[in-house]
Amino acid sequence: MRTFRWTALGFAVAILGIAADAAAQQSAKPVKLEVDLRDAARRIYHAKMEFPVKPGPLTLVYPKWIPGEHAPNGPIVDVTGVKFFANGKEVTWRRDTADMYAFACEVPAGTETLEATLDYLLPQDSGTAGVASSTAQIAELPWNLVVLYPKDTKSDDVNFSAKLRIPAGWKYATALPVTKESSDGIEFETVSLTTLVDSPVLAGAHMKMYDLSLGQKPPHRLNVAADSAAMAEASPDQIAFLRQLVAETGALFGARHYRHYDFLLALTDHLAPNGLEHHESSDNRVPERTLHDPDLLETQMDLLPHEFFHSWNGKFRRPAGLSTPNYQEPTRDELLWVYEGLTQYYGVVLAARSGAWKAQGLHEYMAMTFARLDARPGRTWRDLEDTAISSQLLYTAREAGSSWRRPVDYYEESELVWLGADTLIREKTGGKKSLDDFCRTFHGGEGGEPKLIPYTLDDVVSALNGIAPYDWKKFFDERIHSHGPGAPLAGLGRSGWKIVFNSTMNEHAKSEEESSHVIDAEFSLGFTAHYPGGENADEVAEVTAGSPAAKAGLAAGMKLVAVNGRKWTPDILRDAMRAAKEGKEPIELLVENDEFFQTVKIDWHEGERYPHLEKIAGTTDTLSEIAKMRAAAVK
């Protein structure tokens, strides 16, 4: 191995040389981009780009670090058919041997435009190769799937003029301004690569648009695409909730940092449920019957409020480590407990303030979520901050082992962190101030067109001290670096509530079970398992480390066959738990492990056990005050 010693001057010259090479290939002219979605039903997107260039070396790169995904997962493996052309002749390119996302070529003399073509092969199932984004009836287009751009340039400095073709008879929605529509395609306003990637398109055969602003400025729209026309129909109550959500964010922040806002909602069972934030829109994907199935809707209640809140926290204000100049520079994720965590807290709060969650629904969600976090054995070795730093690993981690590994807990556990901050501010100021005041100060200000203002933890602490003086740095340090025991439940107690357990099923857990077909016995026996007859039928999904099931030898991946000698069903397992409460015999599970069978005896005699919130006698119900509607009711 050879090492080199760089002087400060030599390093600066080298960096300037790289920047000069990139700048030499830039022009005032935008990159012309044409994307064809007419093969979306076959899971193929086609793209052609025309780059203004000058003769000489040129390296084009494919986006690697996608904003909001917090990981280097730009799906390069499915980028195919890559070809470069100059003056009608094919130009040879070579992939960088160390960077799989970079394509280098030599632009021939006399060339002013380099054409690049590629196809993107969409996976049908989500996985490490990428995320499924199309069905037979719906196409989602995150532009980063189909673009290249010059290496070592800022995404703000590269402009794209995009044109899109969609299947005949389909409609579309996007936050990207349209300049022209014709039978030849849809032409969009020339924008920076930053804005392009931040403005996905939703297209489909069955689409409906709902006005959420009622003539007020800026406009807000719900754009729904479904695999069937009937499922795209939203009820008046659902539209009323979203209109109230718009009003509640106005009351919370006092400013909007966008020209318009579009909720893009894909309703399909063929795309993994997900939400991805953008400044003027959000890309949301949920099961097809979500708007018509109360259990499915319950599990997705805070999705749109969460992604909407990100327009202020995540897009307008963003941690400095996530504010990178392009899509090749790695992000630093240690403040995701602010970026995602504060958003998760207010996603839940705004769902309640907007009327989607009534008091009981909010309480059951919180009880289930906080009890899971409190019982997480993995916190003994991994602190909350490390779940954020490790997000690029944890997002794709399998479910099995999650109780010991810890999943991306900076979402839900940060609800407790920020509930603690909210209740502490209220306590210190005698109820005159709250976390709402921090949001208005930190994320509000003067509204207008999208822009980015990075922040650090010191900025957050300083803003909080301006609301209620306190040692906020110590407050956060104790929570994000804690190993327990248990989750930070002090804020829940200050809100006037505590977690209790009994045999009555938690209503939020019931909706989760009904929608996912997974029985949840995590607070009793200590495991979850897939229902018979469905996807992954009978398979043990997760076993909590240290639980009665784990001590008895049960493991994720085994398959349930029988309970106490009878073919298993969720009801039979629950009957066995109730019976064991009255007797002394263990619960016997016959399980299959690969091709081998064994009996697992779980010594559990406390019956079914589910978490709920219970009011603490003699305390103020601050939680209800936090969840109370702030804006005038929208009619």
Number of C-alpha atoms within 10 A of each C-alpha: 2 3 5 5 7 10 9 9 9 11 12 11 12 13 12 12 12 14 14 13 16 18 15 15 20 20 15 9 13 20 27 17 22 21 24 18 21 18 15 25 16 14 19 17 23 20 21 22 24 21 23 18 24 20 16 14 15 21 22 21 22 23 26 22 21 21 23 17 15 21 21 18 18 23 23 18 14 16 19 13 13 14 15 21 18 19 13 9 10 13 17 13 18 11 15 13 9 7 10 13 21 23 22 17 16 15 24 18 10 11 15 17 18 23 22 22 21 20 20 21 21 24 18 17 14 15 12 13 15 19 18 19 24 28 21 14 19 29 28 26 22 17 18 22 25 23 26 24 23 22 25 21 18 17 20 13 17 19 22 25 20 23 23 18 18 21 18 10 8 16 16 22 24 21 24 23 12 14 11 11 13 8 8 10 15 18 20 18 15 20 20 19 25 20 21 23 22 25 25 23 20 27 27 28 20 21 25 18 18 17 15 23 18 13 9 8 9 13 16 23 21 20 21 27 32 28 23 18 13 12 20 24 19 17 11 8 11 14 15 18 22 26 22 27 26 22 20 22 23 16 16 19 21 16 17 23 23 19 16 17 25 26 28 28 23 30 24 23 16 20 23 18 15 14 19 20 24 27 29 27 29 27 24 22 26 24 23 22 20 22 20 15 13 13 22 21 20 22 20 18 19 22 21 24 23 26 26 27 23 29 25 27 23 28 25 21 20 23 25 16 16 23 20 18 15 22 25 22 15 18 21 18 22 22 22 27 28 24 23 25 23 26 27 27 23 25 24 22 23 30 25 25 26 27 20 23 21 13 15 13 17 20 22 19 21 22 25 19 18 25 21 19 21 16 18 22 23 20 24 13 13 16 19 23 22 18 26 27 20 17 22 18 15 18 15 14 16 11 14 17 18 20 20 18 19 23 22 24 22 30 22 20 26 24 29 26 27 22 27 23 20 23 24 22 25 19 17 15 13 10 13 11 18 22 23 17 21 22 19 17 16 18 24 21 14 10 15 12 13 16 12 14 13 16 17 14 15 11 13 17 18 16 17 24 15 13 19 21 14 16 11 17 14 10 14 18 11 14 20 22 14 19 17 18 12 17 20 22 20 17 21 23 19 22 25 20 24 18 20 14 17 13 13 11 15 22 20 23 22 18 18 20 19 14 18 16 19 24 24 21 21 21 19 19 25 20 23 21 25 24 22 18 9 11 12 15 15 25 23 23 23 25 29 28 21 13 18 21 25 19 17 16 13 27 22 19 18 20 24 24 20 19 23 16 12 13 13 18 18 19 10 15 21 16 14 19 22 16 17 18 15 11 10 11 14 18 22 19 24 21 22 18 16 9 5 8 14 13 19 19 20 21 17 19 20 16 18 22 18 22 26 24 23 14 15 15 9 7 12 14 16 20 22 16 13 21 21 16 20 18 17 10 14 16 7
